[in-house]
Amino acid sequence: MAGKDKEPKFEEALGELEDIVNEMENGDIDLQTLMEKYSRGLMLSQKCMKSLERAEKTMDLMLKEENNELKELRLKIEGD
């Protein structure tokens, strides 16, 4: 897990989110801890979604080689 001063990378956030889900599914935690884990999970989920959205936008314009020329190819992404 990343330190409190820096944002976790996508892979770290996803891994922590998976750990939280597993802990919650086990049901062996008290209500206060459950609420804290739920809140942290929501934040991590939002971070992961934002990271994925940025990655989609970055990949939105691709280059395609055609007759020795590079041309832009716009990817069709769900929700566009």
C-alpha angles and dihedrals in degrees: 000000000000122000120266092252097060135050115251117247117250093261092048092048092048092048092050090047090053090050091051092050091050092050091049092048091053089060094210097123131093122249096256092052090044091055092048092049091047091052092047090047092054091051092048091047091053091048091051092049092050091049091051092048090052090049091051091050091048091052093042093095113048130174120241123194112223123167090346091305127111114231131181116249117194112214117224107233124187111265095028 
